[in-house]
Amino acid sequence: MSESADSETIHNSFRRLSKLLHPDTTDLPSELAAKEFQMVCEAYEELGDPRRRKLYDSILVGSRSLDRCKNLREPQSFVFVSQQGRSAEIRRQLSGGEWFSLLLLGIALALCLIFVLGVALIQDRELQIIPNWLIVDQTSINTKISN
């Protein structure tokens, strides 16, 4: 929908989308349909009221100029609704910095594990300890067998 859409266009779009996404009339899973329908209702509440629409438009213009200044990235994911009413979430790929962070996290985890195992071996501790409740008392077994 364009920024210059009038209230009638907004209302007609809301009716079309609400029929398409209503949990009772859509083929989507009920949880997803309810979530999508709620988002459409909230958007209509925002854009249907002329005062709230003016405020929304002013915020939108301000955020666009901020985007141009800061060169912000795309949102992490967005929901695409096809003409058949099916919804699919599209996610962006991880950036190089995010992959590097995951690599550092994996290395830190491996080093911590190696450190703990090294300390256990240096102190001559067992690497696997059997809990007391699993240890069977041999004397009680022998007395039960002999009776």
N, C-alpha and C positions, 0 to 999 in steps of 0.2 A: 504494500500500500504506500502511496506517495505521501509526502509531507503536506501537500496541498489538498488532501482528501477532505471533503465536506462531511458533515455529520451523517447525512443519508448514506454515503458510501461506507462510512465506518459501521453504521448500523447493519447495512446489507451484508457486509463482510462478516460481522459478528454472527448474524443469523446463519449464514452459509457454513462458517466454521463450527458453530455450536451444533448444528445438525450433523455435521461430519464427524465431530469428535465426542459427542455425548456418549457417556458410558453405556447407555441402553441401546444405542443405534449403531455403534461402530464395531468393526471386526478386531480392533486392538485389544490386547489384554486389559482387563478391567482396571488394574492399578495404573497402568500407563495412560489409559483413556481418561481416568479421573484427574490425573496430574495435568495432562494436556488441556482438558476442558477447564480446569481451574485457572490455568495460565491465560486462556482465551478470555475467561470472565474478568480476570484482573486487568487485562489489557483494555477490555471494553469499558470497565469502570474508569480507568485512567483517561482514555481517549474520548469517551462519550460525554463527559462533563466539559463544557467549554473552558472553564477556569483552569481545571487540571490539565487540559490539553495545551493551553498557552504556557503553563509552567513546564510541561513535558517538552514542548518545542524549544523553549528557551534553554533548558538543560541539554537537549540534544544538540543544539547549535554550539553551546559552550563545550560540550564533550568532543565534538568534531574538531574544533580549533585546538583543543588540548591534544587530541590524537595526532594532529599534524605537527604540533610542536614537539611532542615526546616520541613520535614514531612508535606507538605502542603496537604490540603483537596482536594477532587474532585471538578471539576467545578460545579457551581450551576445548570446548565442544559446543555444538549447537544442534538443535533438533530440526530435521528436514521432514516435512510432511508432503507426501506425494499427492497426486490428484486422486488416487484411489483411497486416500485417507490413511495410508500406512505410514507409520512414523519410524525413522531410523536415526540413531545418534551417530554423528560423524565426528571423529576425534582427530586432532592434529597429531603429527608425529613428534617424538621427543627431539629437543634441540641437542646440539653438541654439548652444551654446558650441562644439561640434565643427564645425558649419558655419562659424562665425566664424573658428576656427583654420584651416580649409581656405582660407577667403578670404584671411586674412593670409599664408598660405604662398604662394598664387598671386600676390598683390601683390608679395611679396618676390622671387619668382622673376622676375617681369616687370621689376622695378626693377634687378635684377642684370643681366639681359640688356640693358636699355637702357644701363646704365652701361658695360658692356663694349663695346658698339657705339659709344658716344660716345667712349670713350678711343681706340678704333681709328681713328675718323674724325678726331679731333683730331691724332693722331700720323701721319696720312696713310698708314695701313697698309691693305693690301688686305683686304677682308672675306672673300674666298675665295682660298685659297692652293693652287696646284696642286703636288702632291708631285713631287719630283725624278724618281722612277721613272716618272712619267707624261709627263714632258717628253721629246719626241722630238728627237734630235740631227739637225738639218737637213743638216749636212755629210755624215753617214754615209748618209743617205737618197739624197742627190745622187750620191755616189760609187757606190752600189749600182745606181742607175738608169742611170748612164752606162756601167757595165761591161756 
